[in-house]
Amino acid sequence: MTPEQCVARVDELAATGADAGVWALVAIAGLALAAVGGALVWRRPRRLPLTLAGALVLVAAVAAQLPAGAAHAAGSVSYSDGCTLISVEDVAVSPATTLAPGDETTSIAATVRSVADGPITISLDGSAGSALAGIATAVTAIDGETGVVELAAGATVTVTLTLALPAETGDAAQGLTAVPELTITATQR
């Protein structure tokens, strides 16, 4: 009897551009507020405090839309049909990036939870995407170790994909973008 196997692929969630509409609304609101505020101050100078309060509201709305520093992108997880051995959680994906020679970055980190009834083995495979295939190195680790790991029912491990571009990389890699992908294979014991 062939042991049950489950494959999960983790990569960056594609950008949708959904936030562009929010920025357009903020810009329109800002122009409207500036026009109304200017007219009020010009006609009635004592309305200046009301105009300043409106400007503060606009600044707060814009600040709420700014990205939170070095935040990670959302990750996309897809499972093979009938996958009942693992659950991939807490996925953090560094946005697709251009690596410079000598750079190394953890591109994907996630928690893998065994949801199987018995022990399973976990193995990983990773890549930097087709643009950097054969140029960048992709190193996978399970709780900081390479290789296959046995996982008890209900246990969790942290999996990572680290991408590196060798310092001696030539001009062939200039301008290429890494699109990290991590494949997690679980096999029932």
Backbone as JSON, one array per atom type, in Angstrom:
{
  "sequence": "MTPEQCVARVDELAATGADAGVWALVAIAGLALAAVGGALVWRRPRRLPLTLAGALVLVAAVAAQLPAGAAHAAGSVSYSDGCTLISVEDVAVSPATTLAPGDETTSIAATVRSVADGPITISLDGSAGSALAGIATAVTAIDGETGVVELAAGATVTVTLTLALPAETGDAAQGLTAVPELTITATQR",
  "N": [[0.84, -1.18, 0.0], [0.58, 2.19, -0.86], [1.91, 4.95, 0.88], [0.0, 7.74, 2.14], [0.25, 10.94, 0.62], [0.87, 14.42, 0.7], [0.91, 17.61, -0.77], [1.89, 20.94, -0.44], [1.97, 24.18, -1.75], [3.65, 27.22, -1.4], [3.59, 30.6, -2.07], [4.03, 34.03, -3.15], [1.21, 36.08, -2.7], [-0.55, 37.31, -5.38], [-0.45, 40.72, -6.37], [-3.27, 42.84, -6.25], [-3.95, 45.41, -6.75], [-5.95, 46.66, -5.43], [-5.85, 48.67, -3.54], [-5.47, 51.0, -4.91], [-7.82, 52.36, -5.58], [-8.6, 53.4, -3.12], [-6.6, 55.3, -2.66], [-7.2, 57.08, -4.73], [-9.72, 58.03, -3.91], [-8.96, 59.31, -1.53], [-7.33, 61.32, -2.57], [-9.2, 62.78, -4.11], [-10.95, 63.6, -2.08], [-9.19, 65.2, -0.65], [-8.67, 67.3, -2.48], [-11.26, 68.35, -2.71], [-11.7, 69.16, -0.05], [-9.69, 71.09, 0.19], [-10.59, 72.99, -1.68], [-13.13, 73.74, -0.64], [-12.35, 74.56, 1.92], [-10.61, 76.68, 1.3], [-12.42, 78.48, 0.1], [-14.12, 79.0, 2.28], [-12.37, 80.19, 4.16], [-11.6, 82.41, 2.71], [-14.03, 83.79, 2.43], [-15.04, 83.9, 5.06], [-13.02, 84.5, 7.49], [-13.03, 83.59, 10.18], [-13.67, 80.93, 10.13], [-11.46, 79.4, 9.99], [-10.48, 77.56, 12.05], [-12.28, 75.35, 11.7], [-11.63, 74.57, 9.1], [-8.98, 73.8, 9.48], [-9.39, 71.59, 11.17], [-10.66, 69.85, 9.4], [-8.55, 69.42, 7.63], [-6.79, 68.02, 9.3], [-8.25, 65.64, 9.62], [-8.09, 64.65, 7.01], [-5.31, 64.25, 6.8], [-5.03, 62.2, 8.72], [-6.51, 60.18, 7.45], [-4.95, 59.69, 5.17], [-2.56, 58.86, 6.4], [-3.41, 56.45, 7.52], [-3.49, 54.84, 5.3], [-0.88, 54.38, 4.56], [1.87, 52.12, 3.99], [2.97, 49.68, 6.41], [5.89, 49.99, 7.21], [8.46, 47.57, 6.98], [6.76, 45.45, 6.26], [5.49, 42.14, 5.63], [4.39, 40.5, 2.66], [1.21, 39.04, 1.92], [0.84, 35.53, 1.91], [0.23, 32.91, -0.45], [-1.3, 29.81, -0.27], [-1.51, 26.68, -1.68], [-3.0, 23.52, -1.87], [-2.51, 20.01, -2.6], [-4.95, 17.87, -4.16], [-7.24, 16.5, -1.86], [-5.62, 16.75, 0.38], [-4.83, 15.97, 3.6], [-3.03, 15.89, 5.61], [-1.42, 18.0, 6.54], [-1.4, 21.42, 7.71], [-0.8, 24.65, 6.63], [0.27, 27.54, 8.11], [0.35, 30.97, 9.36], [1.85, 32.37, 7.35], [4.51, 34.17, 6.0], [5.66, 36.2, 3.53], [8.32, 37.65, 1.9], [8.08, 40.43, -0.19], [8.25, 39.99, -3.78], [11.44, 40.49, -5.01], [14.33, 42.3, -6.13], [17.42, 40.95, -6.07], [20.69, 41.86, -5.07], [24.1, 41.17, -6.04], [25.63, 39.06, -3.64], [23.65, 39.36, -1.77], [21.38, 37.99, 0.67], [18.33, 36.64, 1.67], [15.56, 35.83, 3.77], [12.92, 34.59, 2.25], [10.45, 33.27, 2.43], [8.54, 32.28, 5.2], [6.91, 30.02, 7.34], [4.48, 28.28, 9.36], [4.12, 24.86, 9.79], [1.68, 22.57, 10.48], [0.98, 19.37, 11.73], [-1.83, 17.58, 10.9], [-2.49, 15.05, 10.8], [-3.37, 11.65, 11.74], [-1.32, 10.09, 12.7], [2.33, 9.78, 12.83], [4.21, 11.79, 10.49], [6.35, 12.55, 7.67], [8.2, 15.42, 6.74], [9.28, 17.2, 3.95], [11.11, 19.58, 1.97], [11.16, 21.79, -0.9], [12.51, 24.39, -2.76], [12.46, 27.46, -4.7], [13.78, 30.28, -6.55], [12.25, 31.21, -8.52], [11.59, 31.3, -12.09], [13.06, 33.29, -13.47], [15.47, 33.65, -12.11], [16.52, 31.12, -12.06], [19.1, 28.77, -11.73], [20.88, 30.76, -11.19], [20.46, 32.17, -8.72], [20.61, 30.87, -5.37], [18.55, 28.63, -3.57], [17.72, 27.92, -0.37], [16.29, 25.66, 1.77], [14.77, 25.15, 4.99], [13.87, 23.35, 7.94], [12.78, 24.15, 10.99], [15.3, 25.35, 11.19], [17.05, 23.41, 10.28], [18.33, 21.4, 7.59], [16.99, 18.96, 5.28], [14.96, 15.94, 5.72], [12.28, 15.75, 8.02], [10.75, 14.17, 10.8], [7.46, 14.34, 11.98], [5.28, 14.47, 14.69], [1.82, 13.63, 15.31], [-0.22, 16.48, 15.45], [1.92, 18.17, 16.05], [4.08, 21.04, 15.41], [6.2, 22.77, 13.05], [8.62, 25.21, 11.97], [9.06, 26.4, 8.78], [11.36, 27.53, 6.29], [12.39, 29.5, 3.47], [15.25, 30.54, 2.04], [16.75, 32.87, -0.03], [19.61, 33.43, -2.04], [22.04, 35.38, -3.71], [24.94, 34.82, -5.31], [28.04, 36.51, -4.59], [29.76, 36.78, -6.75], [28.16, 36.95, -8.94], [27.4, 37.85, -12.23], [26.56, 40.33, -14.77], [24.38, 39.12, -15.94], [22.28, 38.65, -14.23], [21.27, 41.08, -13.66], [18.64, 43.24, -12.87], [16.75, 41.23, -12.79], [13.98, 39.63, -11.21], [13.28, 38.05, -8.14], [10.98, 35.52, -7.51], [9.77, 33.95, -5.07], [9.12, 30.46, -4.31], [7.88, 27.86, -2.35], [7.76, 24.43, -1.79], [6.08, 22.09, 0.07], [6.22, 18.85, 1.19], [4.39, 16.3, 2.6], [4.41, 13.13, 4.02], [2.7, 10.29, 5.01], [3.61, 8.13, 7.67]],
  "CA": [[0.0, 0.0, 0.0], [1.34, 3.43, -0.97], [1.54, 5.89, 1.95], [-0.66, 8.98, 1.72], [1.16, 12.07, 0.45], [0.2, 15.72, 0.59], [1.83, 18.64, -1.21], [1.41, 22.32, -0.31], [2.86, 25.17, -2.38], [3.54, 28.55, -0.8], [4.24, 31.66, -2.83], [3.5, 35.36, -2.87], [-0.12, 36.37, -3.2], [-0.45, 38.3, -6.45], [-1.0, 42.04, -6.05], [-4.52, 43.07, -6.96], [-4.12, 46.83, -7.03], [-7.2, 47.09, -4.8], [-5.67, 49.87, -2.74], [-5.39, 52.17, -5.78], [-9.08, 53.09, -5.47], [-8.59, 54.14, -1.86], [-5.77, 56.49, -2.85], [-7.93, 58.01, -5.59], [-10.73, 58.67, -3.07], [-8.28, 60.23, -0.6], [-6.9, 62.48, -3.36], [-10.39, 63.58, -4.45], [-11.4, 64.23, -0.83], [-8.23, 66.26, -0.33], [-8.92, 68.43, -3.38], [-12.55, 68.94, -2.33], [-11.5, 69.84, 1.22], [-8.9, 72.3, -0.06], [-11.43, 73.97, -2.36], [-14.14, 74.25, 0.31], [-11.64, 75.29, 2.98], [-10.13, 77.96, 0.75], [-13.58, 79.38, -0.07], [-14.59, 79.42, 3.61], [-11.41, 81.13, 4.76], [-11.62, 83.64, 1.93], [-15.27, 84.51, 2.71], [-15.2, 84.11, 6.5], [-11.75, 84.12, 8.11], [-13.17, 82.93, 11.48], [-13.89, 79.49, 9.91], [-10.16, 78.77, 9.87], [-10.36, 76.35, 12.88], [-13.02, 74.26, 11.07], [-10.84, 74.14, 7.96], [-7.82, 73.08, 10.02], [-9.88, 70.29, 11.65], [-10.87, 69.03, 8.2], [-7.23, 69.06, 7.13], [-6.28, 66.97, 10.19], [-8.96, 64.41, 9.28], [-7.5, 64.2, 5.76], [-3.97, 63.72, 7.11], [-5.23, 60.92, 9.4], [-6.96, 59.21, 6.45], [-3.8, 59.36, 4.35], [-1.63, 58.09, 7.23], [-3.95, 55.1, 7.7], [-3.28, 54.08, 4.07], [0.53, 54.16, 4.31], [2.31, 50.78, 4.36], [3.55, 49.59, 7.75], [7.31, 49.7, 7.19], [8.96, 46.39, 6.28], [5.77, 44.38, 6.43], [5.55, 41.06, 4.66], [3.21, 40.31, 1.82], [0.41, 37.85, 2.23], [1.24, 34.36, 1.16], [-0.8, 32.08, -1.02], [-1.03, 28.39, -0.04], [-2.39, 25.77, -2.43], [-2.8, 22.13, -1.45], [-2.88, 18.97, -3.56], [-6.3, 17.35, -3.92], [-7.39, 15.56, -0.75], [-4.55, 16.92, 1.37], [-5.37, 15.9, 4.96], [-1.93, 15.61, 6.54], [-0.81, 19.2, 7.1], [-1.99, 22.74, 7.57], [0.25, 25.67, 6.56], [-0.28, 28.71, 8.8], [1.26, 32.09, 9.67], [2.75, 32.53, 6.21], [5.09, 35.5, 5.77], [6.42, 36.19, 2.28], [8.91, 38.93, 1.53], [7.63, 40.73, -1.56], [9.2, 39.69, -4.87], [12.46, 41.51, -4.9], [15.53, 42.2, -6.94], [18.58, 40.71, -5.21], [21.99, 42.32, -5.56], [25.13, 40.16, -5.76], [26.01, 38.98, -2.24], [22.46, 39.45, -0.9], [20.69, 36.78, 1.14], [17.12, 37.04, 2.38], [14.53, 34.82, 4.02], [11.82, 35.0, 1.39], [9.2, 32.68, 2.91], [8.55, 31.6, 6.49], [5.55, 29.56, 7.64], [4.34, 27.21, 10.33], [3.45, 23.66, 9.27], [1.06, 21.79, 11.56], [0.51, 18.05, 11.35], [-3.23, 17.32, 11.24], [-2.63, 13.62, 10.54], [-3.63, 10.83, 12.93], [-0.06, 9.49, 13.16], [3.52, 10.53, 12.41], [4.43, 12.08, 9.06], [7.63, 13.18, 7.37], [8.1, 16.68, 6.01], [10.44, 17.58, 3.14], [10.91, 20.87, 1.31], [11.85, 22.15, -2.12], [12.26, 25.81, -2.98], [13.1, 28.09, -5.85], [13.72, 31.74, -6.66], [11.46, 31.52, -9.71], [12.25, 30.98, -13.36], [13.97, 34.34, -13.92], [16.78, 33.48, -11.46], [16.88, 29.69, -12.03], [20.5, 28.53, -12.08], [21.71, 31.9, -10.78], [20.28, 32.32, -7.27], [20.47, 29.61, -4.64], [17.39, 28.57, -2.69], [18.01, 27.01, 0.73], [15.12, 25.41, 2.6], [15.09, 24.64, 6.32], [12.77, 23.01, 8.84], [13.32, 24.5, 12.31], [16.71, 25.7, 11.05], [17.82, 22.26, 9.79], [17.99, 20.93, 6.24], [16.68, 17.54, 5.2], [13.62, 15.45, 6.02], [12.0, 15.75, 9.46], [9.55, 13.45, 11.21], [6.59, 15.2, 12.76], [4.23, 13.73, 15.38], [0.46, 14.16, 15.13], [-0.48, 17.71, 16.2], [3.14, 18.97, 16.25], [4.33, 22.1, 14.42], [7.57, 23.17, 12.73], [8.74, 26.42, 11.17], [9.78, 26.16, 7.53], [11.83, 28.78, 5.67], [13.08, 29.5, 2.18], [16.19, 31.65, 1.98], [17.33, 33.06, -1.36], [20.91, 34.11, -2.03], [22.66, 35.64, -5.0], [26.38, 34.82, -5.05], [28.73, 37.8, -4.77], [30.42, 36.81, -8.06], [27.16, 36.97, -10.01], [27.68, 38.88, -13.23], [25.51, 41.19, -15.28], [23.25, 38.32, -16.44], [21.18, 38.7, -13.26], [20.88, 42.47, -13.41], [17.26, 43.6, -13.13], [15.84, 40.09, -12.67], [13.24, 39.63, -9.95], [13.05, 36.75, -7.5], [9.59, 35.22, -7.15], [10.0, 32.72, -4.31], [8.1, 29.43, -4.18], [8.26, 26.78, -1.45], [6.9, 23.25, -1.87], [6.15, 21.28, 1.3], [5.66, 17.52, 0.95], [4.16, 15.51, 3.81], [4.14, 11.72, 3.72], [2.3, 9.55, 6.2], [4.54, 7.02, 8.01]],
  "C": [[0.89, 1.25, 0.0], [0.92, 4.38, 0.15], [0.91, 7.16, 1.37], [0.38, 10.09, 1.65], [0.36, 13.33, 0.2], [1.24, 16.76, 0.2], [1.16, 20.0, -1.05], [2.44, 23.24, -0.96], [2.56, 26.54, -1.78], [4.27, 29.53, -1.7], [3.58, 32.98, -2.49], [2.12, 35.51, -3.48], [0.0, 37.5, -4.21], [-1.1, 39.62, -6.01], [-2.25, 42.26, -6.88], [-4.71, 44.52, -7.36], [-5.36, 47.4, -6.38], [-7.04, 48.38, -4.02], [-5.59, 51.14, -3.6], [-6.66, 53.0, -5.71], [-9.15, 53.91, -4.2], [-7.77, 55.42, -2.02], [-6.48, 57.52, -3.73], [-9.0, 58.75, -4.77], [-10.11, 59.67, -2.11], [-7.84, 61.49, -1.36], [-8.08, 63.38, -3.71], [-10.91, 64.3, -3.21], [-10.48, 65.38, -0.45], [-8.45, 67.49, -1.19], [-10.23, 69.13, -3.01], [-12.4, 69.73, -1.03], [-10.71, 71.13, 1.03], [-9.74, 73.37, -0.73], [-12.44, 74.59, -1.4], [-13.46, 75.07, 1.4], [-11.15, 76.64, 2.5], [-11.27, 78.96, 0.59], [-14.06, 79.88, 1.28], [-13.66, 80.45, 4.24], [-11.44, 82.46, 4.01], [-12.86, 84.47, 2.27], [-15.43, 84.83, 4.18], [-13.94, 83.63, 7.21], [-11.91, 83.4, 9.45], [-13.48, 81.43, 11.34], [-12.57, 78.73, 9.76], [-10.02, 77.53, 10.78], [-11.1, 75.14, 12.28], [-12.24, 73.7, 9.88], [-9.62, 73.34, 8.41], [-8.23, 71.7, 10.54], [-10.11, 69.35, 10.48], [-9.54, 68.57, 7.62], [-6.61, 67.96, 7.98], [-6.95, 65.63, 9.91], [-8.37, 63.82, 7.99], [-6.12, 63.59, 5.99], [-4.09, 62.36, 7.79], [-5.66, 59.84, 8.41], [-5.81, 58.77, 5.56], [-2.82, 58.5, 5.14], [-2.11, 56.66, 7.43], [-3.71, 54.23, 6.47], [-1.81, 53.78, 3.8], [0.93, 52.76, 4.72], [3.02, 50.81, 5.71], [5.0, 49.14, 7.67], [7.67, 48.47, 6.38], [8.01, 45.22, 6.46], [5.94, 43.34, 5.34], [4.26, 41.0, 3.86], [2.44, 39.09, 2.3], [0.9, 36.7, 1.36], [0.04, 33.59, 0.65], [-0.39, 30.63, -0.8], [-2.03, 27.59, -0.87], [-1.99, 24.35, -2.07], [-3.15, 21.18, -2.59], [-4.27, 18.45, -3.19], [-6.3, 16.35, -2.78], [-6.34, 15.67, 0.32], [-5.15, 16.98, 2.78], [-4.28, 15.69, 6.0], [-1.38, 16.85, 7.23], [-1.69, 20.42, 6.9], [-0.84, 23.74, 7.6], [-0.36, 26.97, 7.07], [0.79, 29.79, 8.95], [2.3, 32.33, 8.58], [3.2, 33.98, 6.09], [5.97, 35.39, 4.53], [6.99, 37.58, 2.05], [8.5, 39.21, 0.1], [8.71, 40.37, -2.58], [10.19, 40.83, -4.95], [13.59, 41.27, -5.88], [16.7, 42.05, -5.98], [19.83, 41.27, -5.86], [23.02, 41.22, -5.27], [25.58, 40.23, -4.3], [24.85, 39.05, -1.27], [21.95, 38.07, -0.53], [19.49, 37.24, 1.94], [16.2, 35.85, 2.6], [13.28, 35.3, 3.3], [10.48, 34.47, 1.84], [9.46, 32.05, 4.27], [7.1, 31.22, 6.8], [5.61, 28.5, 8.73], [3.58, 26.07, 9.66], [2.97, 22.86, 10.46], [0.62, 20.45, 11.01], [-0.94, 17.91, 11.81], [-3.55, 15.85, 10.97], [-2.88, 12.88, 11.86], [-2.35, 10.24, 13.52], [1.12, 10.32, 12.68], [3.59, 10.69, 10.89], [5.87, 12.56, 8.89], [7.36, 14.42, 6.54], [9.4, 16.87, 5.24], [10.1, 18.84, 2.37], [11.67, 20.95, 0.0], [11.53, 23.61, -2.37], [12.96, 26.33, -4.21], [12.93, 29.61, -5.78], [12.87, 32.17, -7.84], [12.27, 31.33, -10.96], [13.27, 32.02, -13.8], [15.38, 34.16, -13.34], [17.2, 32.02, -11.35], [18.32, 29.52, -12.49], [21.43, 29.66, -11.67], [21.66, 32.05, -9.26], [20.21, 30.94, -6.63], [19.27, 29.73, -3.71], [17.68, 27.51, -1.63], [16.76, 26.89, 1.59], [15.56, 24.86, 3.94], [13.8, 24.37, 7.09], [13.32, 23.18, 10.25], [14.82, 24.71, 12.26], [17.59, 24.59, 10.51], [17.4, 21.9, 8.38], [17.68, 19.44, 6.29], [15.24, 17.23, 5.56], [13.47, 15.36, 7.54], [10.74, 14.94, 9.72], [8.77, 14.34, 12.16], [5.46, 14.37, 13.36], [2.88, 14.38, 15.11], [0.27, 15.38, 16.03], [0.72, 18.62, 16.39], [3.27, 20.02, 15.14], [5.84, 22.28, 14.22], [7.5, 24.48, 11.95], [9.58, 26.08, 9.94], [10.17, 27.5, 6.92], [12.44, 28.49, 4.31], [13.94, 30.75, 2.16], [16.79, 31.7, 0.59], [18.63, 33.82, -1.24], [21.4, 34.27, -3.46], [24.16, 35.74, -4.75], [27.04, 36.16, -5.38], [29.36, 37.91, -6.16], [29.45, 36.82, -9.23], [27.42, 38.13, -10.95], [26.44, 39.65, -13.66], [24.27, 40.43, -15.75], [22.04, 38.41, -15.52], [20.66, 40.11, -13.03], [19.43, 42.72, -13.81], [16.27, 42.45, -13.05], [15.2, 40.08, -11.29], [13.04, 38.21, -9.44], [11.57, 36.64, -7.15], [9.63, 33.88, -6.4], [8.81, 31.78, -4.29], [8.66, 28.3, -3.32], [7.26, 25.65, -1.58], [7.15, 22.39, -0.64], [5.48, 19.95, 0.99], [5.57, 16.77, 2.28], [3.79, 14.1, 3.38], [3.8, 11.01, 5.02], [3.22, 8.36, 6.42], [3.79, 5.75, 8.21]]
}
